Amino acid sequence: MKCQNCGYENPTEGTKDNKCDQCGYLLIQNNSISAQVDSSELTNGNLVVIATFNNSYEASLTQEILKTQGIESWFQDEATVNLAWHLTIAVGGIKLFVREQDEQLARTILDEYQASLNEETSQNNDLTPEVVEESHLELTSTDKILRRSFC
């Protein structure tokens, strides 16, 4: 791990108390996009944002979906949103980046996944009052109250 203070390249394991062996500066594991991607890709504009998220659960799930399809992706501002959630809107949420050449495929994969979720949700919402009556399902008293309130 490279020291942010003196630039010394510390070994990834065996660093005492997460401090630089050279100057004693506290080393912070940097999960930002710039720490994970070759700097030339950032300056050349080879990365594009394909999605933003308000929480790391959705962001991680989306990254895993892309990973299973062989698309490498990176987050920006994930640590900020996780540690200072009240700044989520200020930083624009967690941004998910992919390489420019993977953008179309990644968007297609995510669109297909969203469509499958929408289809599954619509199938689960088919319990209209008519369907309940036709299937002879008994409604509980709570169901009846909710039905009167929201239908």
C-alpha positions, 0 to 999 in steps of 0.5 A, a space after each residue: 500500500 502506497 503512503 499518501 504522505 511520503 509515497 513509500 510503497 509499504 508491503 500489503 501485509 505485515 504493516 505495523 498498526 496500519 502505519 507507513 514503515 518509512 514515515 509512520 503516517 497512518 495508512 488508509 485503505 483507499 477504496 476510491 475508484 482512483 485507487 483501483 483503476 489505472 490512472 490513465 483510464 481515468 484521465 483518458 475518460 475510458 470509464 463511464 457511469 452507468 448507474 447511481 445508488 443511494 445505498 451500498 446494498 443495491 450497488 453491490 448487488 448490481 456490481 455482482 450481476 455485472 461480475 457474473 457476466 464478466 464485466 469489471 466495475 468500480 464504485 466511487 463515493 461508496 465509503 462516503 455514503 456508508 460512513 456519512 449517509 447524510 451526504 448521499 445527495 451531496 456527493 450524488 450517491 454511489 456511482 458505478 463505473 464500467 469501461 467505455 467498451 463494456 457500457 452497452 453490454 452492461 446497460 443491456 444486462 441491467 435492463 434485462 435484470 430490471 425487466 425480469 424483476 418487474 415481471 416477477 413483481 407484476 405476477 406477485 401483485 395479481 391478487 386483486 379483489 376479483 382473484 381473491 373472490 374467484 379463488 375462494 380465499 378467506 380474508 383475515 380481518 386485517 386484510 379486510 381493513 387494509 382493503 377498505 383503506 387502500 382499494 
